[in-house]
Amino acid sequence: MKARPFPGLSTVLRDLPDDRKGGDDRRDFALGASCAAPNAEPNAEVAKPPAGARAEPAQAPPVSPHPSPSQPPSQSSSRGRAPAGSEKRIHTRFDKAFLVVIGSELFGDTHAIARNISTGGILVEMSYAPPLGSQVTVHFRNLHEDGRLDEIVARAEVKHHHYLNFTGGRESDSARAVGLRFFEFLDSSASDSANSADGKSDHTATARAVLH
């Protein structure tokens, strides 16, 4: 027995009742008929990947091991370079505040606060600033309980003036610091004997050691 061919889409739409030929009902019925037809050919073929083909995931772009000129240099590349404001002193500093006496031919003896002392120089906080290039004496004194006084006397040159708290007013005078460079140490025993002989303070006694 020969199989009866399935009616085409146009035949199905023609045989529909009048109340089923419009709107969504007609479209839904036509789609159902097309899906049910065993010999129906699609209007357009969809391209399909060949059998056994695998879709490869998207890969990120490769990263170059060498940074571009626009990128900042890495930390490792700057380790060998010294920063612009690096420390240039060659002597170890003793960061401790203590009292010293500064002797000057112009201003006499004045108490000052010593800071950042080293074998090459010292920074002292004073109420005045001796002229740059002038020479002063720095007296380091230690008083024992029995009344004995140990003293180290150094001659120094005024190299720098600093304002520790500059505000533009008169109160900035009390926050002034002076950078001194040592150039020799004096024998305190010789200085004491000279002072007792002539009865006046003279800190230009015999030099004990020259640093520079």
Backbone bond lengths (Angstrom), bond angles and torsions (degrees), N, CA, C in turn:
res aa  C-N    CA-C-N  psi(-1)  N-CA   C-N-CA  omega(-1)  CA-C   N-CA-C  phi
1 M - - - 1.467 - - 1.518 108.29 -
2 K 1.314 117.73 127.32 1.463 123.18 -177.94 1.515 109.82 -77.20
3 A 1.381 116.29 133.65 1.471 120.44 -178.85 1.502 110.14 -71.65
4 R 1.292 113.22 139.12 1.470 119.97 179.35 1.528 109.08 -78.13
5 P 1.339 117.82 129.44 1.476 119.32 -179.42 1.520 111.16 -66.52
6 F 1.339 113.88 146.07 1.471 119.30 179.49 1.522 108.71 -73.64
7 P 1.310 117.51 135.39 1.475 119.43 -178.37 1.523 111.14 -62.32
8 G 1.328 115.91 147.15 1.454 121.14 178.77 1.515 112.19 -72.86
9 L 1.350 115.06 173.12 1.468 121.33 -178.22 1.515 111.08 -65.83
10 S 1.341 116.09 -38.85 1.477 118.24 179.49 1.519 111.53 -65.14
11 T 1.334 116.63 -35.44 1.471 119.50 178.77 1.508 110.77 -68.50
12 V 1.338 116.47 -39.11 1.470 119.58 179.52 1.514 110.67 -65.46
13 L 1.331 117.16 -42.73 1.463 120.02 180.00 1.522 111.61 -67.87
14 R 1.327 116.76 -31.93 1.468 119.54 -179.94 1.509 111.27 -70.71
15 D 1.349 117.15 -34.55 1.455 120.24 -177.61 1.520 113.50 -83.85
16 L 1.324 118.27 -0.61 1.463 119.63 179.08 1.508 110.96 -69.44
17 P 1.313 117.36 149.24 1.477 119.60 173.85 1.515 109.83 -64.78
18 D 1.322 114.30 163.71 1.466 119.16 -177.58 1.517 112.43 -65.45
19 D 1.325 118.10 -32.45 1.472 119.75 -178.46 1.526 112.59 -79.30
20 R 1.376 117.43 -4.68 1.468 120.66 179.07 1.522 112.54 -111.49
21 K 1.353 119.27 7.78 1.462 122.31 -175.93 1.529 114.08 -92.44
22 G 1.266 119.65 4.99 1.474 119.55 -177.20 1.511 111.64 -133.18
23 G 1.325 114.05 160.50 1.453 121.33 171.53 1.512 113.38 72.19
24 D 1.303 113.84 -150.24 1.459 120.74 -174.78 1.514 112.25 -75.35
25 D 1.352 117.75 -28.19 1.459 119.72 -179.40 1.519 111.07 -63.21
26 R 1.333 116.05 -41.35 1.471 119.40 179.66 1.531 110.98 -65.54
27 R 1.324 115.44 -41.83 1.462 118.18 -179.53 1.518 111.44 -66.49
28 D 1.341 118.02 -42.97 1.460 121.20 -179.70 1.518 111.69 -64.06
29 F 1.326 116.62 -39.88 1.458 119.84 -179.85 1.525 111.17 -67.54
30 A 1.344 116.85 -38.75 1.460 120.46 179.82 1.522 111.07 -67.17
31 L 1.320 116.78 -38.46 1.459 119.05 177.79 1.513 111.57 -66.42
32 G 1.340 116.90 -38.28 1.456 120.10 177.84 1.507 112.09 -65.62
33 A 1.313 116.76 -37.41 1.464 120.01 179.06 1.516 111.44 -68.98
34 S 1.330 116.56 -38.02 1.464 119.06 -179.80 1.515 111.40 -67.25
35 C 1.353 117.31 -37.89 1.461 120.27 179.54 1.519 111.76 -70.38
36 A 1.328 117.39 -30.33 1.459 120.74 -177.80 1.507 112.80 -82.01
37 A 1.343 118.72 -16.11 1.466 120.93 -177.01 1.513 109.70 -75.02
38 P 1.373 117.96 124.07 1.460 119.72 -178.66 1.506 113.02 -73.67
39 N 1.335 119.07 -28.84 1.467 122.61 -176.17 1.519 112.65 -105.05
40 A 1.358 117.43 14.95 1.461 119.38 -176.99 1.521 109.43 -75.49
41 E 1.325 115.98 137.01 1.463 122.44 179.24 1.526 109.37 -102.83
42 P 1.301 118.54 133.53 1.477 120.24 178.41 1.511 110.36 -68.36
43 N 1.341 113.47 152.59 1.464 118.99 -179.69 1.533 111.82 -70.45
44 A 1.347 117.52 -33.71 1.469 121.41 179.85 1.519 108.93 -140.88
45 E 1.284 115.35 143.18 1.456 121.19 179.92 1.529 109.43 -94.31
46 V 1.336 116.14 136.80 1.461 122.69 179.06 1.520 108.24 -93.68
47 A 1.326 115.92 129.97 1.466 120.10 -179.20 1.515 109.72 -68.63
48 K 1.310 115.52 127.66 1.452 121.72 -179.93 1.520 109.39 -116.96
49 P 1.346 117.25 146.93 1.470 118.80 177.76 1.507 110.61 -67.55
50 P 1.303 118.43 150.90 1.465 120.42 179.21 1.518 111.48 -62.96
51 A 1.311 114.03 155.97 1.468 119.96 -178.43 1.525 109.95 -63.94
52 G 1.321 115.79 137.68 1.459 121.02 178.51 1.517 114.76 86.27
53 A 1.355 117.45 -5.04 1.466 119.81 179.79 1.516 110.09 -78.00
54 R 1.333 117.27 140.01 1.464 122.78 -179.42 1.525 109.39 -113.74
55 A 1.326 113.74 134.81 1.467 118.86 179.41 1.523 109.58 -76.70
56 E 1.329 116.92 126.59 1.456 121.53 -179.76 1.524 110.32 -87.32
57 P 1.344 117.50 134.11 1.471 119.12 178.54 1.516 111.34 -68.52
58 A 1.337 115.19 154.10 1.461 120.58 179.40 1.520 110.06 -68.74
59 Q 1.316 116.47 135.89 1.454 121.93 -177.77 1.523 110.12 -105.89
60 A 1.340 115.54 144.36 1.461 120.73 178.16 1.519 109.60 -74.03
61 P 1.334 118.08 150.83 1.469 119.98 179.19 1.513 110.82 -63.68
62 P 1.317 118.84 144.65 1.477 120.89 -178.48 1.518 111.09 -64.95
63 V 1.325 115.69 145.98 1.461 122.38 179.73 1.520 108.50 -99.09
64 S 1.313 115.85 126.11 1.463 120.11 -178.81 1.518 110.33 -74.78
65 P 1.341 118.80 134.73 1.479 119.64 178.62 1.514 113.48 -68.56
66 H 1.348 117.93 -19.51 1.460 121.50 -179.92 1.519 108.88 -98.22
67 P 1.349 119.32 124.33 1.466 120.72 -179.34 1.512 111.18 -67.84
68 S 1.309 115.40 147.94 1.444 121.25 178.30 1.520 110.25 -73.58
69 P 1.345 119.01 162.41 1.476 119.94 179.67 1.508 113.48 -60.62
70 S 1.351 118.17 -26.13 1.459 120.36 -179.10 1.511 112.56 -76.87
71 Q 1.339 118.04 -18.83 1.451 120.68 -179.34 1.517 110.00 -79.84
72 P 1.370 117.93 144.34 1.475 120.04 177.76 1.507 110.85 -69.16
73 P 1.319 118.30 148.84 1.476 120.40 179.39 1.504 110.70 -64.23
74 S 1.323 115.99 147.45 1.452 120.93 -179.17 1.511 110.33 -72.68
75 Q 1.326 114.58 167.01 1.460 120.17 -178.71 1.516 111.67 -67.85
76 S 1.345 115.48 -33.27 1.456 118.37 -178.82 1.514 112.28 -67.57
77 S 1.358 117.34 -32.44 1.449 119.56 -178.94 1.514 112.61 -72.49
78 S 1.347 117.75 -21.23 1.459 121.03 -177.96 1.516 113.18 -100.03
79 R 1.340 117.70 7.41 1.466 119.12 -179.35 1.512 111.81 -69.62
80 G 1.327 116.28 -34.51 1.451 118.55 -177.57 1.513 113.85 -78.49
81 R 1.330 118.48 -8.34 1.445 121.19 -178.04 1.521 110.00 -97.66
82 A 1.305 117.31 138.99 1.465 121.96 177.50 1.514 108.88 -84.92
83 P 1.327 119.60 138.24 1.461 121.13 178.62 1.510 110.95 -63.27
84 A 1.344 114.38 162.65 1.459 119.39 -175.56 1.517 111.79 -63.19
85 G 1.346 117.62 -37.84 1.457 121.36 -178.46 1.512 113.47 -100.23
86 S 1.324 117.93 38.97 1.460 121.27 -176.77 1.525 110.69 -72.07
87 E 1.324 115.78 159.31 1.459 122.69 -179.45 1.527 110.18 -72.11
88 K 1.337 116.51 129.51 1.459 121.67 -177.96 1.525 112.56 -109.89
89 R 1.327 118.91 -2.94 1.462 120.69 179.77 1.532 109.83 -72.31
90 I 1.335 115.10 145.75 1.464 120.18 -179.43 1.517 111.48 -104.05
91 H 1.346 118.80 -8.64 1.454 122.26 -178.22 1.525 110.15 -104.29
92 T 1.320 115.58 146.80 1.461 121.15 174.97 1.523 109.34 -75.10
93 R 1.337 115.84 132.71 1.461 120.38 -177.09 1.522 110.68 -100.04
94 F 1.320 114.75 146.63 1.463 122.46 176.81 1.525 106.89 -103.09
95 D 1.336 116.07 99.07 1.462 121.74 -174.27 1.526 109.02 -82.98
96 K 1.316 116.30 83.21 1.459 122.42 -178.78 1.520 108.85 -148.95
97 A 1.322 117.61 132.65 1.462 121.77 179.72 1.525 109.61 -91.07
98 F 1.322 116.86 129.28 1.462 121.82 177.78 1.528 108.10 -153.21
99 L 1.314 116.11 168.08 1.461 122.69 -173.01 1.526 110.67 -90.03
100 V 1.333 115.98 134.71 1.462 122.73 174.89 1.531 108.07 -133.95
101 V 1.325 115.30 170.53 1.463 121.87 176.39 1.521 107.98 -118.19
102 I 1.336 116.83 127.83 1.455 122.98 178.92 1.530 107.85 -104.64
103 G 1.327 115.99 120.87 1.461 121.51 178.14 1.511 111.07 -101.86
104 S 1.342 116.16 129.38 1.455 121.63 -179.00 1.524 109.32 -136.01
105 E 1.341 117.41 143.67 1.459 121.33 177.68 1.526 111.56 -69.81
106 L 1.322 116.88 -24.52 1.459 120.18 -178.59 1.520 112.70 -88.61
107 F 1.346 117.51 -38.29 1.459 121.06 -172.26 1.525 113.19 -115.95
108 G 1.321 119.27 -2.36 1.450 121.24 -179.54 1.522 111.93 77.97
109 D 1.335 116.11 -158.21 1.467 122.02 -179.28 1.525 109.79 -89.59
110 T 1.340 115.18 133.44 1.460 121.45 -178.48 1.517 108.90 -137.87
111 H 1.318 116.44 137.19 1.467 120.47 174.81 1.534 109.38 -76.17
112 A 1.326 115.21 141.15 1.464 121.61 -178.98 1.522 108.76 -143.83
113 I 1.316 115.04 162.06 1.466 122.05 178.25 1.522 107.88 -103.14
114 A 1.319 115.91 118.92 1.461 121.12 -178.65 1.524 110.17 -87.72
115 R 1.330 115.76 139.66 1.471 122.39 178.59 1.530 108.13 -140.02
116 N 1.328 114.74 148.85 1.472 121.18 172.78 1.531 112.30 52.17
117 I 1.294 116.55 55.89 1.459 120.39 179.79 1.525 109.87 -82.82
118 S 1.325 115.40 144.79 1.461 122.37 176.40 1.519 107.83 -144.62
119 T 1.334 116.86 178.91 1.458 120.23 177.94 1.522 112.15 -70.69
120 G 1.325 117.36 -16.06 1.460 120.04 -178.89 1.506 114.66 -97.93
121 G 1.328 118.32 -19.28 1.455 119.58 -177.71 1.508 111.50 177.58
122 I 1.345 114.39 -169.02 1.456 120.32 -175.30 1.527 108.73 -156.38
123 L 1.323 115.67 152.32 1.460 122.45 172.92 1.521 107.61 -112.10
124 V 1.337 117.19 122.40 1.462 121.44 -176.88 1.523 109.24 -120.54
125 E 1.323 115.77 137.99 1.464 122.29 175.26 1.525 108.11 -92.79
126 M 1.345 116.01 122.14 1.463 121.27 -173.50 1.524 109.92 -131.84
127 S 1.333 114.42 166.29 1.465 120.25 176.65 1.518 112.04 -86.09
128 Y 1.325 118.35 -9.75 1.460 123.03 176.99 1.524 107.51 -143.44
129 A 1.312 116.39 169.32 1.463 121.53 -179.63 1.523 109.09 -123.12
130 P 1.329 118.28 112.12 1.469 119.64 174.96 1.525 110.45 -61.94
131 P 1.322 118.28 154.18 1.468 120.43 -178.94 1.524 111.69 -60.25
132 L 1.312 115.67 148.25 1.461 120.60 177.15 1.529 109.83 -62.83
133 G 1.322 115.97 136.16 1.454 121.43 -178.94 1.510 114.64 88.82
134 S 1.323 118.36 -11.27 1.466 120.52 178.53 1.523 110.42 -75.20
135 Q 1.328 115.66 158.01 1.458 121.53 -178.37 1.524 109.97 -107.83
136 V 1.328 115.87 136.96 1.461 122.93 179.76 1.522 108.30 -133.32
137 T 1.317 115.36 169.11 1.461 121.35 174.18 1.519 108.81 -114.51
138 V 1.329 115.63 140.11 1.463 122.30 179.63 1.523 107.36 -113.17
139 H 1.339 116.52 124.09 1.463 122.20 -176.40 1.528 109.07 -110.54
140 F 1.326 115.68 116.15 1.463 122.36 174.39 1.525 107.32 -98.81
141 R 1.314 117.47 115.53 1.458 121.60 -173.92 1.521 110.67 -120.93
142 N 1.328 114.70 141.59 1.461 121.97 177.02 1.526 108.29 -134.70
143 L 1.328 116.32 115.24 1.462 121.92 -177.45 1.525 109.77 -95.69
144 H 1.323 116.85 123.82 1.460 122.31 178.63 1.527 110.26 -82.77
145 E 1.326 115.03 168.56 1.464 119.95 -179.67 1.525 112.27 -67.92
146 D 1.321 117.50 -30.04 1.462 120.56 -179.90 1.523 112.99 -84.33
147 G 1.336 117.43 5.19 1.460 120.49 177.59 1.503 114.53 97.11
148 R 1.316 118.96 -8.79 1.467 120.77 178.57 1.524 109.83 -70.23
149 L 1.320 115.66 144.67 1.459 121.65 -177.45 1.520 109.58 -120.58
150 D 1.312 116.23 118.97 1.465 122.01 172.57 1.526 108.20 -95.22
151 E 1.319 115.79 133.59 1.461 120.11 -176.08 1.521 110.76 -139.94
152 I 1.305 115.76 136.00 1.463 123.79 172.79 1.521 106.90 -118.24
153 V 1.322 116.30 126.53 1.464 121.84 -177.52 1.527 108.53 -115.75
154 A 1.318 115.58 128.97 1.463 121.30 179.00 1.520 109.42 -128.55
155 R 1.297 115.90 140.93 1.469 121.20 174.07 1.525 108.23 -94.48
156 A 1.315 114.16 139.59 1.465 119.15 -174.53 1.523 110.02 -143.01
157 E 1.319 114.63 159.85 1.464 122.59 177.63 1.524 109.17 -112.44
158 V 1.323 116.08 138.17 1.466 121.22 179.17 1.530 108.22 -75.56
159 K 1.344 116.08 119.25 1.467 120.52 -176.22 1.530 113.14 -110.92
160 H 1.334 117.57 -32.75 1.468 120.01 -174.18 1.520 110.17 -141.83
161 H 1.336 114.94 153.12 1.465 123.41 170.05 1.523 108.32 -117.76
162 H 1.321 117.05 136.33 1.464 122.15 -179.44 1.524 109.53 -132.81
163 Y 1.335 115.22 146.06 1.459 121.81 172.25 1.523 107.39 -110.74
164 L 1.320 116.35 111.69 1.462 120.32 -176.73 1.516 112.13 -76.29
165 N 1.323 117.62 -27.61 1.470 121.13 -178.63 1.518 108.29 -146.57
166 F 1.323 116.57 71.15 1.461 120.89 -175.89 1.524 109.97 -81.11
167 T 1.346 115.70 122.68 1.469 121.38 178.19 1.510 112.22 -123.39
168 G 1.313 118.39 -1.86 1.453 120.93 -179.26 1.514 113.73 88.83
169 G 1.317 118.85 -6.86 1.458 122.09 -179.85 1.509 112.08 -107.12
170 R 1.335 115.63 -175.17 1.459 120.50 -179.01 1.526 112.22 -69.91
171 E 1.344 117.26 -24.28 1.456 118.33 -177.69 1.527 112.41 -67.60
172 S 1.327 117.84 -14.38 1.468 119.66 178.39 1.522 112.06 -70.76
173 D 1.363 117.74 -17.15 1.464 119.96 -179.83 1.522 111.79 -65.12
174 S 1.325 117.78 -27.64 1.462 120.67 -178.59 1.523 112.13 -82.63
175 A 1.313 118.53 -3.54 1.461 122.41 -179.94 1.518 109.69 -121.67
176 R 1.311 115.79 49.87 1.460 122.13 -177.23 1.523 109.04 -109.64
177 A 1.317 116.76 139.71 1.465 121.99 -179.62 1.519 109.48 -126.36
178 V 1.331 114.68 152.70 1.456 121.74 -177.25 1.521 108.38 -129.07
179 G 1.326 115.96 132.13 1.458 121.57 175.36 1.520 110.58 -92.15
180 L 1.319 117.25 123.10 1.461 123.02 -177.45 1.523 110.23 -116.21
181 R 1.338 115.72 141.86 1.469 120.93 176.33 1.529 108.59 -113.92
182 F 1.335 115.67 122.89 1.467 119.97 178.55 1.531 110.10 -71.82
183 F 1.328 116.04 139.96 1.465 119.10 172.35 1.525 112.35 -129.11
184 E 1.342 119.89 -11.12 1.463 121.50 171.64 1.530 109.80 -167.33
185 F 1.341 114.45 156.88 1.460 122.14 174.63 1.530 108.88 -111.41
186 L 1.330 115.59 145.93 1.458 121.93 -178.38 1.516 110.22 -105.41
187 D 1.333 114.92 150.63 1.457 121.11 176.68 1.523 108.13 -78.41
188 S 1.317 116.03 112.70 1.462 119.89 -175.74 1.520 111.92 -65.23
189 S 1.344 119.29 -33.03 1.467 121.31 179.43 1.518 111.12 -66.82
190 A 1.334 116.60 -41.14 1.464 119.79 177.63 1.517 110.86 -66.89
191 S 1.337 115.53 -36.96 1.455 119.23 178.69 1.519 111.09 -66.34
192 D 1.342 117.64 -40.42 1.462 121.00 179.82 1.525 111.41 -65.98
193 S 1.336 117.55 -39.98 1.463 120.10 179.23 1.517 111.50 -66.65
194 A 1.341 115.92 -37.30 1.461 119.48 177.96 1.519 110.81 -67.30
195 N 1.333 116.08 -38.98 1.458 119.70 179.40 1.526 111.13 -66.04
196 S 1.330 117.39 -39.86 1.462 119.94 179.91 1.519 111.87 -70.62
197 A 1.337 117.24 -25.81 1.460 120.53 -178.59 1.517 111.56 -75.56
198 D 1.334 117.24 -47.46 1.460 118.89 -176.55 1.524 113.05 -100.79
199 G 1.353 117.01 -6.85 1.449 119.97 175.00 1.510 114.94 74.94
200 K 1.294 119.61 17.41 1.458 121.61 177.62 1.520 109.20 -138.52
201 S 1.312 113.96 162.40 1.469 119.81 -176.68 1.512 109.86 -80.97
202 D 1.299 116.62 120.45 1.458 122.03 177.76 1.516 108.02 -136.68
203 H 1.350 115.96 108.57 1.459 121.14 -174.99 1.518 112.14 -97.71
204 T 1.334 117.46 14.39 1.466 120.44 179.65 1.519 109.66 -103.64
205 A 1.328 116.94 47.59 1.463 121.21 -179.15 1.517 109.71 -79.33
206 T 1.335 114.60 -171.61 1.460 120.37 -176.38 1.521 111.08 -60.19
207 A 1.313 116.01 132.13 1.460 120.18 -179.33 1.517 109.63 -73.98
208 R 1.320 116.03 137.34 1.462 120.29 179.78 1.518 112.21 -95.60
209 A 1.318 117.01 -39.86 1.465 119.75 -177.86 1.512 108.84 -152.51
210 V 1.313 115.80 146.62 1.455 122.45 177.06 1.518 107.85 -113.18
211 L 1.346 116.46 126.70 1.465 120.03 -176.29 1.511 111.88 -82.81
212 H 1.334 117.88 -37.49 1.462 119.82 -173.59 1.520 109.77 -122.16
